[in-house]
Amino acid sequence: MGEFIEIRWHGRGGQGAKTAATFLASAAISAGKYGQGFPEYGPERRGAPMRGFTRISDEPITRHDPVESPKVVVVLDPTLLEIVDVTEGMPDDGIILVNTSFPPSTVREKLKLPKGKYKIYTVDATKISIEELGRAIPNTPMLGALIKATGIIDIDEIYRDIKEKFSKKFPEKIVQGNINAIKRAYEELKGEE
């Protein structure tokens, strides 16, 4: 069997977890892979915790159940680390990617995780989105960080998809702002040594 990865996104309503999950699946499909992206809602309101899911594979995906054992977890809102077990179902070699200004070691301490269990990465996606887009919507920069941490698809696929899909809805300034946010997060990602 070829490459298969499941990703769980933790965010709050309005932060773009659903959009990022489905966009990543779409970009994977554009890159010649198979993909699924879908949300799971609780109370459907702005600010409420929610989860999104992405599956990417080199082979057709026949599963349509929730992602229960993600290889990668992306946390758009660091306050969720205090109220949600983001490591639930993850294998010991899983990847945790958190939107925070803190280094990965601080996230490890906060989650009380032993060294060697999980790979932890951080990037200040909120700061990047404010500086590049004028709004605190961390989903787009987190895509760049995710690609850097996993290499699941080529970063150029994300740029192409952003240009193609966003150009239909947004002015060039917004499209370029999103591309800049992705590039910065890709470059500014911090991982544990």
Secondary structure, DSSP 4 states (H G I P E B T S, - for coil): ---EEEEEEEEETTS-HHHHHHHHHHHHHHTTSEEEEEEE-SS-STTSEEEEEEEEESS-----S---S-SEEEES-GGGGGTS-TTTT--TT-EEEEE-SS-HHHHHHHHTPPTTSSEEEEE-HHHHHHHHHSS--THHHHHHHHHHHH-SS-HHHHHHHHHHHHTTTS-HHHHHHHHHHHHHHHHH-EE--
